[in-house]
Amino acid sequence: MKKLFIKIMVLSILSGLAGSCGDTDPSGWTIKETDKWFEKGEWHSGWTVKPDPTINRKTFAVYYFSNKERWDAAFAFLRDNDLSKLETKRYDIDGDNLYVSVSEYITKNEEDARYEAHKKYVDIQYVVNGQELIGIASISSKKELLESYDATKDIEFFTVNKEINYKANSRNFFIFFPADAHRPGLKDGENSPVRKIVVKLKVD
């Protein structure tokens, strides 16, 4: 009986260790496991704005656990600051590894906006005041290069074969990974003023 108890305890410990490894390595998660983690919402540190459904949950889980401290600091900044009152400037959270850009602008006509993508940074984009449309496409749908990749600015511009525009306002936020082409700042009906927060999180 004692030997059986010891075996059960060892198996329980091993199972716990395996579960812990799985929790921090989402590359092997099923869709159900990924959805459960994402919808539980602990990752956004109590920030109450909802993630947009366009966010690739599996990609996000992999990026999140690859640098959890950086992501937690990003969402803590969004949670702890009055985003409607921040000055329009750059705020360094961890130097070039993690910083926030606050801007205000008038939304653009489609013909005046271009698709962009980044290689070194992930974007968290949130419209604090106003509303706009954001075009989203896979980087694989790149059609015509408009401006070659600038490593200093970490950006390139191009057209895409297939695109969809999504509404952005104070109720939702977007996350764009290097595989996500995006065209933010489009007018939703009329050209109108927008206040936006963009968190730039470096990819290691």
Solvent accessible surface area in square Angstrom, and as a share of the most:
residue,aa,sasa,rsa
1,M,196,0.88
2,K,158,0.67
3,K,163,0.69
4,L,100,0.50
5,F,125,0.52
6,I,90,0.45
7,K,133,0.57
8,I,92,0.47
9,M,89,0.40
10,V,73,0.42
11,L,114,0.57
12,S,64,0.41
13,I,102,0.52
14,L,100,0.50
15,S,73,0.47
16,G,42,0.40
17,L,107,0.53
18,A,66,0.51
19,G,38,0.36
20,S,65,0.42
21,C,89,0.53
22,G,30,0.29
23,D,86,0.44
24,T,86,0.50
25,D,79,0.41
26,P,4,0.03
27,S,71,0.46
28,G,68,0.65
29,W,31,0.11
30,T,77,0.45
31,I,144,0.73
32,K,165,0.70
33,E,86,0.39
34,T,5,0.03
35,D,43,0.22
36,K,152,0.65
37,W,43,0.15
38,F,12,0.05
39,E,117,0.53
40,K,138,0.58
41,G,11,0.10
42,E,122,0.55
43,W,5,0.02
44,H,35,0.16
45,S,29,0.18
46,G,52,0.50
47,W,15,0.05
48,T,124,0.72
49,V,20,0.12
50,K,148,0.63
51,P,34,0.21
52,D,12,0.06
53,P,126,0.79
54,T,49,0.28
55,I,8,0.04
56,N,78,0.40
57,R,76,0.28
58,K,72,0.30
59,T,40,0.23
60,F,0,0.00
61,A,0,0.00
62,V,62,0.35
63,Y,50,0.19
64,Y,8,0.03
65,F,44,0.18
66,S,85,0.55
67,N,33,0.17
68,K,97,0.41
69,E,149,0.67
70,R,33,0.12
71,W,1,0.00
72,D,39,0.20
73,A,37,0.29
74,A,0,0.00
75,F,0,0.00
76,A,26,0.20
77,F,31,0.13
78,L,3,0.02
79,R,109,0.40
80,D,94,0.49
81,N,53,0.27
82,D,77,0.40
83,L,15,0.07
84,S,55,0.36
85,K,162,0.69
86,L,29,0.14
87,E,117,0.53
88,T,75,0.44
89,K,99,0.42
90,R,106,0.39
91,Y,43,0.16
92,D,90,0.46
93,I,60,0.30
94,D,69,0.36
95,G,36,0.35
96,D,86,0.45
97,N,51,0.26
98,L,1,0.00
99,Y,35,0.13
100,V,0,0.00
101,S,42,0.27
102,V,5,0.03
103,S,40,0.26
104,E,105,0.47
105,Y,64,0.24
106,I,103,0.52
107,T,3,0.02
108,K,96,0.41
109,N,46,0.23
110,E,84,0.38
111,E,141,0.63
112,D,90,0.47
113,A,11,0.09
114,R,104,0.38
115,Y,6,0.02
116,E,26,0.12
117,A,3,0.02
118,H,12,0.05
119,K,118,0.50
120,K,82,0.35
121,Y,22,0.09
122,V,0,0.00
123,D,3,0.02
124,I,1,0.00
125,Q,7,0.03
126,Y,18,0.07
127,V,2,0.01
128,V,14,0.08
129,N,74,0.38
130,G,41,0.40
131,Q,85,0.38
132,E,0,0.00
133,L,34,0.17
134,I,1,0.00
135,G,0,0.00
136,I,27,0.14
137,A,10,0.08
138,S,57,0.37
139,I,50,0.25
140,S,101,0.65
141,S,18,0.12
142,K,76,0.32
143,K,140,0.59
144,E,100,0.45
145,L,93,0.46
146,L,76,0.38
147,E,79,0.35
148,S,73,0.47
149,Y,60,0.23
150,D,50,0.26
151,A,54,0.42
152,T,131,0.76
153,K,151,0.64
154,D,7,0.04
155,I,29,0.15
156,E,12,0.05
157,F,29,0.12
158,F,1,0.00
159,T,46,0.27
160,V,15,0.08
161,N,105,0.54
162,K,149,0.63
163,E,78,0.35
164,I,93,0.47
165,N,51,0.26
166,Y,68,0.26
167,K,124,0.52
168,A,2,0.02
169,N,22,0.11
170,S,48,0.31
171,R,176,0.64
172,N,22,0.11
173,F,0,0.00
174,F,2,0.01
175,I,5,0.03
176,F,4,0.02
177,F,6,0.02
178,P,35,0.22
179,A,57,0.44
180,D,32,0.17
181,A,0,0.00
182,H,1,0.00
183,R,21,0.08
184,P,30,0.19
185,G,4,0.04
186,L,1,0.01
187,K,68,0.29
188,D,31,0.16
189,G,58,0.56
190,E,138,0.62
191,N,69,0.35
192,S,33,0.21
193,P,95,0.60
194,V,4,0.02
195,R,19,0.07
196,K,8,0.03
197,I,0,0.00
198,V,25,0.14
199,V,0,0.00
200,K,27,0.12
201,L,3,0.02
202,K,67,0.29
203,V,43,0.25
204,D,133,0.69
